[in-house]
């Protein structure tokens, strides 16, 4: 077979282009710090890379949900703590008023403070977080305890026991196939119509008993206050348990993020030291190719290629 000058030139150009392409690929990896810059660089690796990116994106959203759920639970616990403080003060006033030695003027003074506590409880029952009523289930845009105002400016809670808050649960997705209900509805906290210890009914009974000087009725209401206090404490215990679970989920998601990021880096990221060494070797190979080619074909062509 006869080797012509044209064949030598074509083979030289082919090898030079191949070496230049390899050098360009290595320099691109060095500039970006990534060994996969387009799907053709590693068709198998790119599938793993996309999978890791999707899982990292989902994990990021789960972490945001965990943060939101934590804020909601902590706010619920704060509000219930405030309600518990009001109940404690209400009990103290009820015990104080149940003594037969109190004149009516003293009972009237106690009654004034009880009425203020009632207003505070109404404010608590309509607590909002980020514009959402926390005690009205999925209907968080509707005020749950919207009582009419009497002629004297006080709130008419006569029908408070008939108020039915939404029983829907607000679920936060905090992991793959993991949903956690984080809300408490108003009836669970303040009472259902069938419960004798309904909080607003109890407060109204105390107000009426103080106004009429019925100390026996005041003593009877102490059991209702204690019963409602225990139910609130049980709810707070449940919230505490959910908060602990959320903290565990947050730790798990953080560990998962580290693992996924590490696996993604192994697939996508380039070894800088190795790439720098390859770049230098390929540069030397390319220069050697140019030097060798100068001896094979016309210097004018090699000079043009330079």
VMD Tcl script that draws the C-alpha trace (Angstrom):
set ca {
  {0.00 0.00 0.00}
  {1.38 3.37 -1.00}
  {1.41 6.06 1.73}
  {0.82 9.44 0.13}
  {1.50 12.89 1.53}
  {-2.22 13.53 1.57}
  {-2.75 10.50 3.81}
  {-0.02 11.69 6.14}
  {-1.56 15.12 6.36}
  {-5.07 13.76 7.00}
  {-3.84 11.40 9.70}
  {-1.85 14.18 11.32}
  {-4.86 16.52 11.37}
  {-7.06 13.76 12.77}
  {-4.62 13.07 15.61}
  {-4.11 16.76 16.31}
  {-7.86 17.34 16.53}
  {-8.28 14.33 18.79}
  {-5.54 15.56 21.13}
  {-6.94 19.09 21.08}
  {-10.43 17.79 21.89}
  {-9.15 15.75 24.84}
  {-7.17 18.75 26.09}
  {-10.26 20.98 25.75}
  {-12.39 18.47 27.71}
  {-9.85 18.34 30.51}
  {-9.53 22.13 30.62}
  {-13.32 22.44 30.80}
  {-13.39 20.04 33.76}
  {-10.63 22.06 35.39}
  {-12.49 25.34 34.84}
  {-15.88 24.06 36.09}
  {-14.63 21.65 38.73}
  {-17.03 19.04 37.35}
  {-16.25 15.91 35.39}
  {-19.75 15.79 33.89}
  {-20.53 18.96 31.94}
  {-22.83 17.44 29.35}
  {-24.69 14.12 29.13}
  {-22.25 12.66 26.63}
  {-19.42 12.96 29.17}
  {-20.92 10.10 31.20}
  {-24.38 8.85 30.10}
  {-24.62 6.47 33.06}
  {-23.32 8.96 35.58}
  {-25.74 11.66 34.46}
  {-28.71 9.43 35.36}
  {-27.37 9.04 38.90}
  {-26.63 12.76 39.06}
  {-30.19 13.71 38.09}
  {-31.58 11.22 40.60}
  {-29.46 12.67 43.41}
  {-30.50 16.19 42.45}
  {-34.19 15.24 42.55}
  {-33.77 13.60 45.96}
  {-31.88 16.64 47.27}
  {-34.66 18.92 46.03}
  {-37.28 16.80 47.79}
  {-35.17 16.70 50.93}
  {-34.89 20.49 50.90}
  {-38.69 20.82 50.74}
  {-39.07 18.32 53.58}
  {-36.70 20.44 55.67}
  {-38.80 23.54 54.95}
  {-41.93 21.62 56.00}
  {-40.19 20.56 59.20}
  {-39.33 24.18 59.99}
  {-42.94 25.27 59.37}
  {-44.32 22.40 61.45}
  {-41.95 23.24 64.29}
  {-43.07 26.88 64.27}
  {-46.74 25.82 64.34}
  {-46.24 23.35 67.22}
  {-44.19 25.81 69.25}
  {-46.81 28.52 68.77}
  {-49.56 26.11 69.82}
  {-47.64 25.24 72.95}
  {-47.11 28.93 73.75}
  {-50.81 29.70 73.33}
  {-51.86 26.73 75.46}
  {-49.39 27.82 78.12}
  {-51.08 31.22 78.16}
  {-54.49 29.55 78.43}
  {-53.19 27.45 81.30}
  {-52.01 30.57 83.13}
  {-55.46 32.11 82.71}
  {-57.10 28.95 84.08}
  {-54.75 28.96 87.04}
  {-55.67 32.55 87.86}
  {-59.36 31.76 87.31}
  {-59.11 28.93 89.81}
  {-57.46 31.18 92.38}
  {-60.23 33.76 92.02}
  {-62.91 31.06 92.20}
  {-61.43 29.68 95.41}
  {-61.20 33.17 96.80}
  {-64.81 33.94 95.89}
  {-66.21 30.67 97.25}
  {-65.62 31.77 100.85}
  {-68.80 32.70 102.69}
  {-67.00 35.53 104.48}
  {-66.76 37.67 101.33}
  {-69.17 40.60 101.12}
  {-70.90 41.19 97.80}
  {-68.61 44.11 97.07}
  {-65.60 41.79 97.23}
  {-67.33 39.29 94.93}
  {-68.08 42.11 92.48}
  {-64.40 43.05 92.43}
  {-63.44 39.44 91.77}
  {-66.07 39.31 89.06}
  {-64.48 42.23 87.24}
  {-61.19 40.40 86.99}
  {-62.94 37.20 85.90}
  {-64.59 39.13 83.06}
  {-61.18 40.35 81.94}
  {-59.87 36.79 82.03}
  {-62.80 35.80 79.86}
  {-61.77 38.40 77.27}
  {-58.24 37.04 77.39}
  {-59.51 33.52 76.75}
  {-61.50 34.76 73.75}
  {-58.34 36.38 72.38}
  {-56.45 33.13 72.89}
  {-59.18 31.09 71.19}
  {-58.80 33.28 68.09}
  {-54.99 33.16 68.00}
  {-53.40 33.48 64.55}
  {-50.06 32.41 63.13}
  {-49.05 33.88 59.77}
  {-52.64 35.03 59.24}
  {-54.14 31.61 60.03}
  {-56.46 30.83 62.94}
  {-54.75 27.92 64.66}
  {-57.87 26.48 66.34}
  {-60.14 26.14 63.32}
  {-58.68 23.15 61.50}
  {-58.56 23.40 57.73}
  {-60.83 26.46 57.80}
  {-57.99 28.56 59.18}
  {-59.20 31.66 57.34}
  {-62.45 31.76 59.38}
  {-62.55 33.16 62.93}
  {-63.60 30.21 65.14}
  {-65.00 32.05 68.19}
  {-66.70 35.10 66.75}
  {-69.02 36.17 69.59}
  {-71.53 39.03 69.33}
  {-71.11 42.11 71.49}
  {-73.71 43.02 74.09}
  {-75.13 46.49 74.64}
  {-72.76 47.04 77.56}
  {-69.75 46.28 75.33}
  {-69.06 42.81 76.74}
  {-68.93 39.65 74.66}
  {-72.01 37.47 74.60}
  {-70.69 33.93 75.05}
  {-74.08 32.47 75.94}
  {-73.93 30.10 72.98}
  {-70.21 29.41 73.29}
  {-70.84 25.74 74.01}
  {-72.59 25.35 70.65}
  {-69.60 26.61 68.66}
  {-68.22 23.83 66.46}
  {-64.74 24.37 65.11}
  {-63.50 22.60 62.00}
  {-62.22 19.12 62.84}
  {-59.93 18.85 59.82}
  {-56.27 18.07 60.34}
  {-53.43 20.09 58.86}
  {-50.84 17.55 57.75}
  {-47.25 18.41 56.98}
  {-45.26 16.04 54.79}
  {-41.95 15.74 56.63}
  {-40.56 12.74 54.77}
  {-41.31 10.28 52.02}
  {-44.82 8.95 52.79}
  {-44.61 10.57 56.26}
  {-47.47 12.94 57.14}
  {-47.74 14.54 60.56}
  {-50.91 16.34 61.79}
  {-49.77 19.42 63.70}
  {-52.93 21.33 64.58}
  {-55.36 21.21 67.49}
  {-58.98 22.30 66.98}
  {-60.78 24.65 69.33}
  {-63.28 22.09 70.63}
  {-60.44 19.87 71.83}
  {-58.97 22.77 73.79}
  {-62.01 24.69 75.03}
  {-64.60 21.92 75.02}
  {-67.36 20.26 73.01}
  {-71.03 21.02 73.53}
  {-71.51 17.63 75.22}
  {-68.82 18.29 77.83}
  {-69.82 19.74 81.18}
  {-66.43 21.41 81.62}
  {-66.69 23.59 78.50}
  {-64.39 26.48 79.32}
  {-66.56 29.40 78.25}
  {-69.63 27.87 79.89}
  {-67.64 27.42 83.09}
  {-66.48 31.04 83.02}
  {-70.05 32.27 82.46}
  {-71.25 30.13 85.39}
  {-68.55 31.64 87.60}
  {-69.50 35.17 86.53}
  {-73.18 34.53 87.25}
  {-72.39 32.89 90.61}
  {-70.22 35.83 91.65}
  {-72.92 38.30 90.63}
  {-75.55 36.44 92.70}
  {-73.27 35.59 95.61}
  {-73.76 31.84 95.11}
  {-70.62 30.48 96.80}
  {-71.80 26.89 96.51}
  {-71.96 27.15 92.73}
  {-68.47 28.63 92.71}
  {-67.18 25.59 94.57}
  {-68.90 23.31 92.06}
  {-67.08 25.03 89.18}
  {-63.66 24.16 90.62}
  {-64.00 20.57 89.38}
  {-64.75 21.85 85.87}
  {-61.68 24.09 85.94}
  {-59.47 21.21 87.08}
  {-60.94 18.89 84.47}
  {-60.34 21.38 81.64}
  {-56.82 22.09 82.92}
  {-55.95 18.40 82.80}
  {-57.26 18.12 79.24}
  {-55.12 21.07 78.17}
  {-52.08 19.51 79.81}
  {-52.75 16.28 77.90}
  {-52.88 18.25 74.64}
  {-49.62 19.99 75.50}
  {-48.03 16.60 76.20}
  {-49.13 15.41 72.75}
  {-47.71 18.55 71.17}
  {-44.44 17.95 73.01}
  {-44.27 14.41 71.66}
  {-44.84 15.65 68.11}
  {-42.18 18.30 68.58}
  {-39.69 15.63 69.64}
  {-40.55 13.57 66.58}
  {-40.11 16.62 64.36}
  {-36.67 17.20 65.90}
  {-35.73 13.60 65.09}
  {-36.98 14.05 61.52}
  {-34.92 17.24 61.20}
  {-31.79 15.37 62.25}
  {-32.55 12.53 59.86}
  {-33.12 14.92 56.94}
  {-29.88 16.74 57.74}
  {-27.93 13.47 57.68}
  {-29.66 12.45 54.44}
  {-28.71 15.77 52.85}
  {-25.04 15.18 53.71}
  {-25.13 11.65 52.29}
  {-26.86 12.68 49.07}
  {-24.52 15.63 48.58}
  {-21.52 13.34 49.07}
  {-22.82 10.80 46.54}
  {-23.62 13.57 44.06}
  {-20.11 14.95 44.44}
  {-18.59 11.54 43.75}
  {-20.52 11.34 40.49}
  {-20.25 14.94 39.29}
  {-17.21 16.60 40.84}
  {-13.77 16.30 39.32}
  {-10.60 15.44 41.20}
  {-8.77 18.75 40.71}
  {-5.29 17.34 41.29}
  {-5.89 14.49 38.86}
  {-7.41 16.79 36.24}
  {-4.50 19.24 36.52}
  {-2.07 16.39 35.96}
  {-4.06 15.16 32.95}
  {-4.22 18.68 31.53}
  {-0.45 19.02 31.73}
  {0.12 15.61 30.15}
  {-2.30 16.32 27.33}
  {-0.72 19.71 26.73}
  {2.66 18.02 26.38}
  {1.16 15.40 24.05}
  {-0.41 18.11 21.91}
  {2.83 20.06 21.70}
  {4.70 16.86 20.83}
  {2.17 16.16 18.10}
  {2.74 19.60 16.62}
  {6.49 19.13 16.78}
  {6.33 15.71 15.15}
  {3.95 16.95 12.50}
  {6.36 19.69 11.54}
  {8.80 17.02 10.41}
  {6.21 15.10 8.42}
  {4.33 17.74 6.46}
  {5.08 21.18 5.19}
  {6.01 23.66 7.92}
  {3.57 26.13 6.37}
  {0.62 23.86 7.22}
  {1.85 23.29 10.79}
  {2.41 27.00 11.25}
  {-1.14 27.58 10.07}
  {-2.41 25.07 12.60}
  {-0.51 26.80 15.41}
}
mol new
graphics top color blue
foreach p $ca { graphics top sphere $p radius 0.5 }
foreach p [lrange $ca 0 end-1] q [lrange $ca 1 end] { graphics top cylinder $p $q radius 0.2 }
display resetview
